[in-house]
């Protein structure tokens, strides 16, 4: 990690969480990217999770996400933890629920930091922790007629 300086732009922002949402409507890369725009950031990392046409060697025909009522609060807790661990200037995360098709955006997260390495690390931590800690469940229907529920994203 690069040495920190006394310049305010090298420090985490006071309120870096700019956008957090769970939505039943389509997600926008532009909205998330705009939310993390910050003049003091030298690096912005963006992760996009899309619905793929296979999982575990089986063809996926349909997919739906559902969540617990606490999911958005848990998303905030995860975001706050990431913002406390890295010099985050701006952070955004949106996750889709409802019925999705192959190719649809399921989750979009972005983090801006003073430097690219920090942005990559913080973005990876954000998506990994959201996936493991936020109560969002995936219901998959396979082309052979079988179904499965996958816990926490």
Residue pairs with C-beta under 8 A, 6 or more apart in sequence:
1 117
1 118
2 114
2 115
2 117
2 118
4 10
4 11
4 87
8 40
9 39
9 40
9 89
9 114
10 40
10 87
10 114
11 87
11 114
12 83
12 84
12 86
12 87
12 88
12 89
13 38
13 40
13 88
13 89
13 90
16 83
16 88
16 89
16 90
16 91
17 76
17 79
17 80
17 83
17 91
17 92
18 35
18 36
18 90
18 91
18 92
19 31
19 32
19 35
19 36
19 92
19 93
19 94
20 72
20 75
20 76
20 79
20 92
20 93
20 94
21 72
21 93
21 94
21 95
22 67
22 71
22 72
22 75
22 94
22 95
22 96
22 97
22 136
23 94
23 95
23 96
23 97
24 96
24 97
24 98
25 96
26 96
26 104
26 105
27 94
27 96
27 105
27 106
27 107
27 108
28 108
29 46
29 48
29 105
29 108
31 94
32 46
32 92
32 93
32 94
32 108
32 109
32 110
33 44
33 46
33 110
35 90
35 92
35 110
36 44
36 46
36 89
36 90
36 91
36 92
36 110
36 111
36 112
37 44
37 90
37 112
38 89
38 90
38 112
40 89
40 114
41 89
41 90
41 112
41 113
41 114
41 119
42 113
42 114
42 115
42 116
43 112
43 113
43 114
43 115
43 116
43 117
43 118
43 119
43 120
44 110
44 111
44 112
44 113
44 119
45 110
45 111
45 116
45 119
45 120
45 122
45 123
45 124
46 108
46 109
46 110
46 123
47 107
47 108
47 109
47 110
47 123
47 124
47 126
47 127
48 105
48 107
48 108
49 105
49 106
49 107
49 108
49 127
50 103
50 104
50 105
50 106
51 60
51 63
51 100
51 101
51 102
51 103
51 104
51 106
52 60
52 102
53 59
53 60
53 102
54 60
55 140
55 142
58 142
58 143
58 144
58 146
59 142
59 143
59 144
60 102
60 140
60 141
60 142
60 143
61 141
61 142
61 143
62 99
62 101
62 140
62 141
63 99
63 100
63 101
63 102
63 138
63 139
63 140
63 141
64 97
64 98
64 99
64 100
64 138
64 139
65 95
65 96
65 97
65 98
65 100
65 106
65 136
65 137
65 138
65 139
65 153
66 97
66 136
66 137
66 139
67 95
67 97
67 134
67 135
67 136
67 137
68 74
68 135
68 136
70 135
71 95
71 134
71 135
71 136
74 133
74 134
74 135
75 93
75 95
75 130
75 134
77 133
78 126
78 129
78 130
78 133
78 134
79 91
79 93
79 126
81 129
82 88
82 91
82 111
82 122
82 125
82 126
82 129
83 91
85 122
85 125
86 111
86 113
86 118
86 121
86 122
86 125
87 113
87 114
87 118
88 111
88 112
88 113
88 122
89 112
89 113
89 114
90 110
90 111
90 112
91 109
91 110
91 111
91 112
91 122
91 126
92 108
92 109
92 110
92 111
93 107
93 108
93 109
93 110
93 126
93 130
94 107
94 108
94 109
95 106
95 107
95 130
95 134
95 136
95 153
96 104
96 105
96 106
96 107
97 136
100 106
107 127
107 130
107 153
109 123
109 126
109 127
109 130
110 123
111 119
111 122
111 123
111 126
112 119
113 119
113 122
130 153
131 152
131 153
132 152
132 153
133 152
134 152
134 153
135 152
136 152
136 153
137 149
137 150
137 151
137 152
137 153
138 149
138 150
138 153
139 147
139 148
139 149
139 150
140 147
140 148
140 149
140 150
141 147
142 148
